[in-house]
Amino acid sequence: MTEEQWENFTWKDFKTELYEKYIPSCHRQKKQNEFWNLKQRAGTVTEYDRAFNQLSRYVPLLVDTDEKRAEKFRNGLRHEISISLTSQGVAGKLGTMLQYVQRRTEEHLNSKTPGISNDKIRVLEDNVDSHRTLGPMPLTKTKQQETKENWQLHLIGKGTITIILDEALFGHERILHVNLEDVEPFCRLKPISYTCIAVYIWLLFGKVKKLDKANKFRFVDPYNIGHVPSTKKDTKSINERMERRAQDLANRLVGTLSNQFVLVPCNVDEHWILTVIDPHKEEIGILDPFYSGIHDSTWKKVIEWALKMFNATMQRKGRKTLNWSIPKVPKQPDNSQCGFYVMRYMKDIIESANFERISSLQLLFNSKSYSSVEIDEVRREWADCVLQVI
């Protein structure tokens, strides 16, 4: 070794030289195999940790970051312990977000909003309250910029996380306002809002582009086609509301490519379901996390009307009878998780390499219910997505 090499010789280099010279390759390979197959099994966590640290010395490249080391360690733990750690990770992310929104809300209540008169605040608060339970506020083309500026001024200090969605997602620009009323039920696995679903669609839209599937899937704004409670119960008013929903759905069907699927998460009577539509083949799949058939006849009629409008725009006759598919999908374990299940349905469909027709939906689902780990995965993705905006 030259003098220059000796001067640059580090402790890490020394260990590498010693390792390669005095530990036979066959012994190293044996230890590496033991590390790959290492599981906690019936032993204690302390015993597993000791074996993990001893064997990890033989595979330095597999544990050269904290993330790699933690993932390998967690994967070797017993199932019930691994689930507990995963859930705590989700809870930590959701807890951080909840604390942020609660703090911002308290700050707003203890201070006045700068730059807006009391009259304007009162008007804006009326708008917030009227859209909070139903979903994000739609924009009109004529007052779009003014609305955006007013909402940002008012809500930036009101515990609200503002997300501006690009027109490419729903066919129109949408501003989402994630409030405490959205975050708190989401953290507690309670029924979730339109806004929560829209945020996850935004996340999936990014995933679709990364997977180069933008020509395969299109999304519909859940706020536009969901059931909206009304005091007007006469037949004319009911039909007018159904027609508006059908027209909004038809607008998203128009312009789809052949073999492009439209994903429609819809809230029917305070219950989330997912509808998958192939408008060119006039095939529809209904994925309901609670009921086994088509539970809402009104929503079925909305779809039928929308496809008639689509066919009229395309100047074609269309089918006499639509092709409906009701696949057996994982069912929610309670009355609260339908929104989380719909998010998971969309994720599984988009990430599948085998989904080519509505009739093949059944092949994607083979369990009676999702595990807590599978539901926590979409919750963690949602939390990561929102935390990046904060």
N, C-alpha and C positions, 0 to 999 in steps of 0.2 A: 504494500500500500504506500502510495506516495505521500509526501508531507502535506500536500494540498488536500488529498483525499482524507487524510487523518484529521485535519482541522475541520473538515465539513462532516465528519462522522458523528452522527447523533445517537442518543440513547435508543431511539426507535430502530436505527440501522443496526445497532449492536444486538438488540433482541431478535431482529429478523435473521441476522447471521447465525446467532446461537440456535435459534429455532430450526433453521434449515439444516444445520450441521449435525446437531445432536438428537433430533427427533426424527426417526425414520418415516418416510412417506407413507408406508403401510399403516403405521400407528396413527399418523395424522388423519388418514382417510377413515380409519375406524372411529376415531373420536368425532369426526365430522358427521358420520352416519348416525352416531349416537345422539348428537345434537339435533339433527333433523327429526329424529324419532322421539325426542324427549317429550314426555307428558307427565303431568302431576300424578295422575291415576289415584291410588289410595293413600299416597304420602301427604304430608303436610305442605303448606305453602313454603315454610322455611326450608324443608328438605329439597323441595323443587327449586327454590331460589339458589341454594348452595350448588346443586348439580348444574343448573343453568350457567352460573358464573364460571364454574370450572371448565365446562365444555365450550363455552363461548370463546375461550382463548384460542381455540383451534380454528375458528371461523371468523377472523377479525373483519372481513369485508361484509359479512352478513349482519353485523351489529355495530357498524361504524358511525351510526347516528342514533340519537335517542329515540327517534320514531321507529326505526327498524328494530331496535332492541325491545322497545315496549310492545310492538305488535307481535313479535315472535314469542315473547314471554307470555302475553295474554292468550295467544292461541294454544299454548300448552297447558293452560290451567283447566281444571275441571269445568264442565259446561256451566253449572250454576254460578260459579265464581266469575267466569268470563262474562256472563250475561250481566251480573251485578256491576262489574266495572264498566261495561259498555253503557248501561243505563245511567250510571253516575256521570259519564262523560257527556251524554245528552243533557242530563239535568243541569250540569255545570254551564253549558252553552245557553240553554233556555233561561237559567237563573240569571246569568249575566245580562241577557237581553231584557228580561222582565224588570230587573233592578234599574236598568238604564231608562226604560220607558216610565216606570213609576217615579224616578227622580225628576225627569223632565216634566211630568205631569204636576208634581208637587211644586216645582219651581214656577210653573205657569200660574198655579192657583195663588201663589204668594207674591206675584208681581203683575204689573200691567203690561199689555202687549204694546211695544213702542210702534209709533208710526200709523196707528189705526184708531179712529174715533170710536167711542162707545157704541154709537149707532151701527157702525160697520161691523164691529165685533158681534153685536147681537144678531145681525143678519147672517153672518158667517157661521155662528154657533148653531143657528136654526138649520142651516144647510148641512152642517156636520152631523147633527142629531138625526136628521131625516135620512141620511145615507149610511150612517154608521152600521146599522144592523143589516142593511140590504147589500152593501158593497161599496166599491169606490165610486166617486162622483164622476159622471160622464161629462165630457166637454162639448160645448157647441162650437162650431167653426167660427162664428162671428165674434164670440167673446172668449175664445180659447186663451189668448195671451193674457188678457185682463184677469181671467179666473185663476190662471196659473200663478200670477204674481200675488194676487190677494191671498190665495190659500197658502202659498209659501210664507208670506209675511205673517199670517195669523198662526199657522200651525207649527212653524219651525221651533217654537218654544213651548209647545203644548204636549210634550211627551209623544210626539208623532214622528214616525220614520217615513219620509217621503220617497217614493220610488216612481220615476217617470218611465213608462213603458213605451217602447218604440212602436210606431204604426204597423210594422211588419208582424207583430205578434198577434193582434186581434183585428187588423184592418183599419184601426183608428187609434189615435194616441189616447193613452189612459194614464192618469195620475193616481197612484195608490197611496193611501195614507194608513199606515199600520199603527193602530192605536193600542192603548192599554186593553181596551175591550176585545181586541183581536188576539193579543199576545197571551193574556192571562188564561183564557180557556185552552189555547193551544198548548201551553205549558202543562196544564192539568189533565190533558187527554179528554177534554170536554168538547161538545159540538162546536165546530169552527165556522168562521164567517166566509163570505164570498172573497174578502180580501186575502185571507190565508190561502185559499185555493188559487187565486190569481197570482200570488207571489210564487207558488210552487210551479205553476204553468210557465212563468217567466224563467225560472231555473231550468225547467225541462226544455224550453225553447233554445236556450244556450247549449244544452246537451245535444239536442237534435242537430244543431249546426255543426258541432264538433264531430258527431258521428256521420256527418254527410248524409243526413236523412231529411233535409228540409223539403225535398220534393215528395216525401212519403207521408208526412204528417202536417196537419193544420189544426190550429186551436180555435175554440170559440170562447168569447168573453162570457163567463158564467153569470155575470150580473145582468146581461141583456136578455137571456133566455130563461132565467130562473122564475119560479113561481113567486109572484108578489101579492101578498094579502091585500084585500080590498073590501070595503064595506058595501060596494055595489055588487049585488048578487043577481041582478036581472040577466036574462039570456043575452041581450044585446051587449051589455058591458063585458060579460064573460067572453063572448066571441071576439070582441074588439081587442081584449088583452091577449087572447090566444093568437089572433092574427098578427099583432105586433111582435110577439115572440117568434112566430113562424117566419115573419119577414126578416127579422134579425138573423135567424138561423140560415135562411135561404141565401142571404147576402154573403155568408161565409162559404156556402157550398158552391156558389158561382165562382168560377175561376180556378177551381181545383183541377188537378191533372188526373189523367186516367191512372188508376191504382194508387191514388192518394187518399189517405184516410183522415177523417175529421174527428177529432177527440172533443167530446162535448160533456164536461162535468156539469151536472144540472142539479139544483136543489128543488125537489118536489115535495111540497108540504113538510118543510123542515127536515128533509132527509136527502142526503147526497147519493146520487147514482152517477154512473159513467155510461154515456152512449157513444158508440163508435159507428161512424157512418161511412160507407163507400157510395157516394152519390151517383156515380156513373153506372154501377151495377145495381143500385137501389137496394143495398143490403145494409141491415142495421143490427148491431149487437147491443144488448142491454146488460150491463154489469151492475148488479144490485147487491150490496154487501149484507142485506137483511132479508129481502123477499126473494122468492124463487121465480116468479113470473113478472109480467108487466103490471106493476102495482098501480100506476097512475095513468088512467085512460086519457086524461087531458093532455099529458105530455106525449102520449102516442099520437093523438090527433094533431098536435103541434108539428111533430116530425112528418106526418103524412102531408099536411098542408105545405110545409117547407119544401118537400121534395116535388110536389106539384108545381110550386112557384119556380123551383130550379129547372124542372123539365120545360116549363113554359118559356123561361129565359133561353134555354138551350134549343128551343123550337123542336122538341121531340115529344113523342106520345107518352112514353114511359110505361111501366108495368101496371097491370090492373091490380095486382096484389104484391105488396112489398115482401121482401124476404127477411123475416125476423129471426134472430138467433139469440137464445138465452143460455149462455154457457154457465156451467157450475163453477162458481168462483169462491175464493175464501170468504167466509162470513164473519162479520164483526162479533165479538164476544159479549157486547152490551149494547145499550141504546145510544152511545155517545161517539163511537169511533168511525162512523160512516165516512166522514170527510177524510180521515187518515187512510182508510181503505181505498177510496177513490184515487188519492194521490199515489198510492202504491200500485194500483192497477195501471195507471198511466205510465209509471216508471217501468214496470215489467213489460208492457207492450212496446214501448220505445226502445228498450235495451235488447229486446228479443231479436234473434237473427232468423227466426222461423215464421214470423208473422207476415203472411202474404194475402190472406183473405179473411173476411169476417168469420167464415165457417171454421177457421183454424184457431180462433180465440181459445177454444177449450183446451188446446194442446199446451197453452202457456200456464195453465193453472192446474195443479194436481194436489193441493192441500185443502183441508176443510177450513182452516183459519190461518192467518198470518201469525208468526211468533212475535213476541215483544221485541226481539232483535230486529226483525224485518220492519216493523212499524217505527222503531227508534231510528232506523237508518234514514227514512224519509224525514223524520222530525229533525235529525241532526243536519241533513242537507238543507232543510228549510232555515234552521237557525244560522248555519254558516252563511247562507245567502243573505239573510237580513243583517247579520253582524258586519258583513263587508260594507254595507251601506252606511252604517252608523259612523 
